[in-house]
Structures are given as C-alpha cells and as structure tokens.
Amino acid sequence: MHKNSRKGRFAPCGAVLLAAALGSAALLVALAGCAKKEAREGDLTMWTFVDLHAKFYEAMAERWNEDHPDRQLHITFTNMPYGEMHNKVTMAVQTGKGAPDLVDIEIGQFPNFLKGTVPFLPLNEYLAPYEADVVKSRLEIYGKDGVYYGVPTHVGAMVMYYNTALLEAAGIDYKTIVTWDDFTAAGKKYRAATGKTLTTVDTGGTDWLSLAMAEYGQDWTDEAGRADIKIPSVKKMIEMQAGWIRDGIAACSPGGHIDMETGFANLTAGELAAFPKALWFMSRFVNYMPEMAGVWAIAPCPVFEPGQPRSVGVGGTGTVIFANSKSAALAAEFMAWAKLSWEGNVRIWEELGFDPCNTKVWTDTNVTGDASNKFIAYFKTNPFDTLNQIRNEIGKIRVTQMSPVIGEQMNINVLVGVLQDGGDLAAALSEAQAQIDLEQ
C-alpha cells in the first residue's frame, strides 16, 4: 500500500523538485522556497485514488495560477488505494478530524456520505456558470434534494463496441442492428458462421441492467431510496441474456465482467465481437489492446422497442469540497472551472479519454476532427458521432445508500444464479429482494 503525494508546482514559488521512487512509490513535487511560508487561503490538500486525476488537477491549477495572479493555488495531492482512501474519508467525517480540503469520491461510495447532515459544500452556485452546457444527469447523480455536492468527471455514456472485422467476415453489418431482436438475430447468424459467441454477459456487474432500466425509464429505487428489483426491464434483460446463453449466442464474462485482464484477453483472442460498455472503456483499448486499432466501431446501443433512449451514464467520480475548509469557496470555484469549463473538458478528453460533460466540446470540430488524437485514431468510427446521436438519450440510474446492497444481491443471487448456474429467475429475484428488504 502506498501514497503518492504531489505538491502543486505553481507560479510564484520557483523551482520544482521531483523525487520519484521505484514503480508506483511516492512521487513528490515540492515547491522550493515555499515550505516555511504560513498557510494561506490558496493552500489546499486533496485526496484521490487515481494518480492520473491528480496530474490533471495539477495541470489545471498551473493554468489557473497563470490567469489568476492574485488568487494563487498551492495544492498538495495524495494518491491512495481506492479502499484505503474511502475509509479515511469515512473516518474523517465521523471524527470531524483529518479531512482534506478536496477529495475524489467514486460514484458507488457517494451515497454513504449523503446520510444526515452532508459534510460537503453545496456547489450549485459554483456549477451554475456551466450548467446550461453540461449533461444534467451527471450533476444530479451527485446531488440530494436539489443540491449538488460533487463535480462530475465524465458522462460515462454507454455505447456498443463492434468488432467490424469479425462481423463482416460473418456477413453482418453492425449498422443494421437497431433493436435487441436485431442483435439476437445477428448472434444466431454469427454463431452459425463462426461457431462462436457474439458477446459475453456480466455476472459481476449491473451495467447491462442499468441500460435496460434506462431504456424503459425505470429504476430499482424510488425517490425515497426504497429498492424494488423485480421490475419489468430487469426481468426482460436477464431473460434475454439467459436465452442467448442457451442458444450459444453469449457466454458469461470470465471473472464476472469484461473490464479486467481476462476480458481484454478474450477480446484480443476474438472470442466475442460485440458488447455494451461506457465510453471510458476506450482507454482500455488504447492502453491494453493497441494491436486492435482500426477494428472496433462505436455505435448507439440496441433497444427493446424503437424510439426508446439508447444510453445510460455509467460509473464516475465526483469531486467534493469539505464545507469546513478554510478555502472552500476558492476550491469550489477552481474545481468547477477545471472539470466543467470548455478548456477543462478538452483536456479531460485529450488526456484521460473520458467523454466530457460539457457538450460544447462535442461539436467543436477542432477537437472532434483531430485525427491525431489517439482515441479518434484508434476507432473505426468517431466517438463524438455517436455521442451527438444519443446526446438527449443518456439516462441515469439513481445511486443511493441501497445501491451497494442491490449490486451485491443482483450479482450473487441473480446474475450468477441464473446466467451462470441456470437457476430460476423469479425465485432468484425473490430471494435477492428478501435480502435487500432486510437492509431497508
């Protein structure tokens, strides 16, 4: 277990000292000549669990300091493993001691901090200058009772990834796949031509189910946070997937889901030719499967019925500011600008490969038409073409205090029990609901 600390290198304090240990050991960027200065408004601390995020914030803070000579930022970043960091945030909230000024909180953990009195600064006034251009569901996902507490990092729009080489060899044109019935027919044709499965389905994640709920405008929690997983959209998706497995159209993803080394190996081995995943999965292709460049196309997801919305936002990280921070207002103004402005979103796209929340970027041809961009260059289709097709169809599923319990029960009792072990869906859903009810 390690921590990566980075002291922001910002204009007025001179030279930078870089000290890096082996592998993922600590990286310290110290401000020469600043150590003995007293703490002031712009001296901030931030925790994150993704070092690339810290590098992004550091670069944006440098730009902020260039534009705001009288409002300088000096940020010390600490990068920790996911579990350790969220546990430390929980402890800081419980004890009222040791909290940083800013922290990245993963979307699945976010509801844990919205119970009772929220310790974070309300951000509505700081997000307001960008709100008209930002995908609203991404703001709402980090809110409670109309108050926003987190600044989103990306949209996480779910799309379909199609291996055009494999599909074309089997006589399939992915552009003709509009509905799940079309997808099923393509799966049967693909099976007949190749003897292989068209896709894999998850037993360790609920992304497919989120998509189904969004298509029908449903959710497995209500406004009060009460959970009911026995809803038609969930049943339809699992019934369809179980049929695919019986017909040899699909297999269960090795390890439970595709976003892991076994999933990448399956893709490079040509064991599947189509699957839905968020746009942030583009970075997995670029980083772990470079040899497949020029093969994969990105397109809207199929729907059960024509006219249904074709996407849902999946995953994410919300940056919060502790309300008791001595520099809360400055931190909030900076973070809203860094993560929601046009400039910040261009950098989020170009450096992190995330679909930006600010939709102005989606139609800026200087960005979307940049053939030298590694993500645009990799895929056979331009990801922004798909984003613009679905821009008004990106649904959301509530993330509540019950979400971790729902996910656990769906994975163990339902997806594994039905898709992997061949159990009865109605019985599995009833058992999972009973366990969820014990927690409500």
Residue pairs with C-beta under 8 A, 6 or more apart in sequence:
1 80
1 81
1 84
2 24
2 25
2 26
2 81
3 26
3 78
3 79
3 80
4 24
4 25
4 26
4 27
4 51
4 54
4 77
4 78
4 79
5 26
5 27
5 28
5 76
5 77
5 78
5 79
6 27
6 28
6 29
6 54
6 55
6 58
6 76
6 77
6 78
6 79
7 28
7 29
7 30
7 31
7 74
7 75
7 76
7 77
8 29
8 31
8 58
8 61
8 62
8 73
8 74
8 75
8 76
8 77
9 16
9 29
9 31
9 58
9 62
10 31
10 61
10 62
10 65
10 72
10 73
10 74
10 75
11 62
11 65
11 66
11 69
11 72
12 65
12 72
13 31
13 32
13 33
13 34
13 74
14 31
14 32
14 33
14 34
15 32
15 33
16 29
16 30
16 31
16 32
17 28
17 29
17 30
17 32
18 27
18 28
18 29
19 26
19 27
19 28
19 30
20 26
20 27
20 28
21 27
24 51
27 51
29 58
31 74
34 74
39 326
41 326
41 327
41 330
42 71
42 72
42 73
42 74
42 327
42 330
43 74
43 327
44 73
44 74
44 75
44 76
44 100
44 101
44 102
44 325
44 327
44 330
44 331
45 75
45 76
45 78
45 100
45 101
45 102
46 54
46 57
46 75
46 76
46 77
46 78
46 100
46 101
46 102
46 103
46 104
47 77
47 78
47 79
47 80
47 85
47 88
47 89
47 100
47 102
47 103
47 104
48 54
48 57
48 77
48 78
48 79
48 80
48 85
48 103
48 104
49 79
49 80
49 81
49 82
49 85
49 86
49 104
49 106
50 79
50 104
50 317
51 79
52 351
52 352
53 104
53 153
53 317
53 352
54 77
54 79
55 351
56 338
56 347
56 348
56 351
56 352
57 75
57 77
57 338
58 75
58 77
59 347
59 351
60 334
60 337
60 338
60 344
60 347
61 73
61 75
61 334
61 338
63 343
64 71
64 73
64 334
64 337
64 338
65 72
65 73
71 330
73 330
73 334
75 102
78 100
80 88
82 106
85 103
86 105
86 106
86 109
88 98
89 99
89 103
89 105
89 113
90 112
90 113
91 98
92 98
92 99
92 100
93 99
93 113
93 119
99 119
99 322
99 324
100 322
101 321
101 322
101 325
101 326
101 327
101 328
101 331
102 319
102 320
102 321
102 322
102 325
102 331
102 335
103 319
103 320
103 322
104 153
104 317
104 318
104 319
105 113
105 150
105 317
105 318
105 319
105 320
106 316
106 317
107 141
107 142
107 315
107 316
107 317
107 318
107 399
108 399
108 403
108 404
108 407
110 141
110 142
110 150
110 318
110 399
111 399
111 400
111 401
111 402
111 403
112 401
113 119
113 120
113 320
114 144
114 149
114 401
115 401
118 144
118 147
118 149
119 322
119 323
119 324
120 149
120 150
120 320
120 321
120 322
120 323
121 149
121 320
121 321
121 322
121 323
121 325
121 328
121 332
122 147
122 148
122 149
123 148
123 149
123 150
123 151
123 321
123 332
123 336
124 147
124 148
126 332
126 333
126 335
126 336
127 134
127 139
127 148
127 151
127 336
127 340
129 336
130 336
130 340
130 341
130 358
131 139
133 340
133 342
133 358
133 359
133 360
134 152
134 340
134 357
134 358
134 359
135 155
135 313
135 357
135 359
135 391
135 394
137 313
137 394
137 395
137 396
138 152
138 154
138 155
138 156
138 313
138 316
138 357
138 396
139 148
139 152
140 148
140 396
141 150
141 152
141 313
141 316
141 318
141 396
141 398
141 399
142 148
142 149
142 150
142 151
142 152
142 318
142 320
143 149
143 150
149 318
149 320
150 318
150 319
150 320
151 318
151 319
151 320
151 335
151 336
151 339
151 340
152 316
152 317
152 318
152 339
152 340
152 357
153 316
153 317
153 318
153 319
153 339
153 348
153 352
153 354
153 357
154 279
154 280
154 316
154 348
154 352
154 354
154 355
154 356
154 357
155 279
155 313
155 354
155 355
155 356
155 357
155 387
155 394
156 278
156 279
156 280
156 313
156 314
156 315
156 316
156 354
156 355
157 278
157 279
157 311
157 312
157 313
157 314
157 355
157 387
157 390
157 394
158 207
158 210
158 211
158 276
158 277
158 278
158 279
158 301
158 311
158 312
158 313
158 314
159 276
159 277
159 278
159 279
159 298
159 299
159 300
159 301
159 311
159 383
159 386
159 390
160 174
160 177
160 274
160 275
160 276
160 298
160 299
160 300
160 301
160 302
161 274
161 275
161 276
161 277
161 281
161 296
161 297
161 298
162 174
162 273
162 274
162 296
162 297
162 298
162 299
163 267
163 270
163 272
163 273
163 274
163 292
163 295
163 296
164 174
164 295
164 296
164 297
164 380
165 295
166 190
166 194
166 270
166 273
167 173
167 174
167 186
167 190
167 273
167 274
169 193
169 194
170 189
170 190
170 193
170 194
170 273
171 189
171 193
172 186
172 189
172 190
174 186
174 274
174 297
174 299
175 299
176 182
177 183
177 186
177 299
177 302
178 302
178 303
178 306
179 302
179 303
179 304
179 305
179 306
180 240
180 302
180 303
180 304
182 302
183 198
183 274
183 302
184 240
184 243
184 244
184 249
186 198
186 274
187 197
187 198
187 199
187 244
187 247
187 249
187 250
188 247
188 249
190 196
190 198
190 249
190 273
191 197
191 198
191 247
191 248
191 249
196 270
196 271
196 272
196 273
197 248
197 249
197 250
197 251
197 271
197 272
198 244
198 249
198 250
198 272
198 273
198 274
199 244
199 249
199 250
199 272
199 273
199 274
199 275
200 250
200 251
200 252
200 253
200 254
200 258
200 263
200 266
200 271
200 272
200 275
201 208
201 241
201 244
201 245
201 250
201 251
201 252
201 253
201 419
202 208
202 252
202 253
202 256
202 257
202 258
202 415
203 252
203 253
203 256
203 257
203 411
203 415
203 416
203 419
203 420
204 253
204 255
204 256
204 257
204 411
204 415
205 256
205 257
205 259
205 407
205 411
206 406
206 407
206 410
206 411
206 415
207 257
207 276
207 277
207 278
207 314
208 237
208 241
208 276
209 233
209 234
209 237
209 238
209 410
210 312
210 314
210 397
211 237
211 276
211 301
211 311
211 312
212 233
212 234
212 236
212 237
212 304
213 219
213 220
213 231
213 233
213 234
213 312
213 395
213 397
214 309
214 311
214 312
214 395
214 396
214 397
215 233
215 303
215 304
215 305
215 308
215 309
215 310
215 395
216 232
216 233
216 304
216 308
217 309
217 395
218 231
218 232
218 233
218 234
219 397
219 398
220 227
220 228
220 229
220 231
220 234
220 397
220 406
221 227
221 228
221 398
221 400
221 402
221 403
221 406
222 228
225 398
225 400
225 401
225 402
226 402
226 440
227 400
227 402
227 405
227 406
227 433
227 436
227 440
228 433
229 406
229 409
229 410
229 414
229 429
229 432
229 433
229 436
230 429
230 430
230 433
234 429
235 425
235 429
236 304
238 414
238 415
238 418
238 419
238 425
239 425
241 250
241 419
242 418
242 419
242 425
243 249
244 250
245 251
245 252
245 419
251 271
251 272
252 419
252 420
253 262
253 263
253 266
254 262
254 263
254 266
255 262
255 263
256 411
257 263
258 266
258 267
258 275
258 277
259 277
259 281
259 284
261 288
264 284
264 288
264 289
266 272
267 289
267 292
268 289
268 291
268 292
276 301
277 314
278 313
278 314
278 315
278 355
279 298
279 354
279 355
279 383
279 387
280 315
280 353
280 354
280 355
282 298
282 353
282 375
282 378
282 379
282 383
283 352
283 353
283 354
283 375
285 292
285 293
285 296
285 378
285 379
286 353
286 374
286 375
286 378
290 378
293 377
293 378
294 378
294 380
295 380
296 378
296 379
296 380
297 379
297 380
297 381
298 379
298 381
298 383
298 386
299 381
299 386
300 310
300 311
300 386
300 389
300 390
300 393
301 310
301 311
302 310
303 309
303 310
309 390
309 393
309 394
309 395
310 389
310 390
310 393
311 390
311 393
311 394
311 395
312 394
312 395
312 396
312 397
313 394
313 395
313 396
319 335
319 339
321 328
321 331
321 332
321 335
322 328
325 331
337 344
338 344
339 345
339 348
339 357
340 357
340 358
341 358
342 358
342 360
342 361
342 364
344 358
345 356
345 357
345 358
345 360
345 361
346 356
346 361
346 364
346 367
348 354
348 356
349 355
349 356
349 361
349 367
349 375
350 367
350 373
353 374
353 375
355 383
355 387
356 362
359 391
361 367
361 368
362 368
362 384
362 387
362 388
362 391
363 384
363 388
367 373
367 384
368 376
368 382
368 384
370 376
371 377
375 383
376 382
376 383
402 436
402 439
402 440
405 435
405 436
405 439
406 436
409 432
409 433
409 435
409 436
410 432
413 428
413 431
413 432
413 435
414 425
414 428
414 429
414 432
417 423
417 428
418 424
418 425
418 428
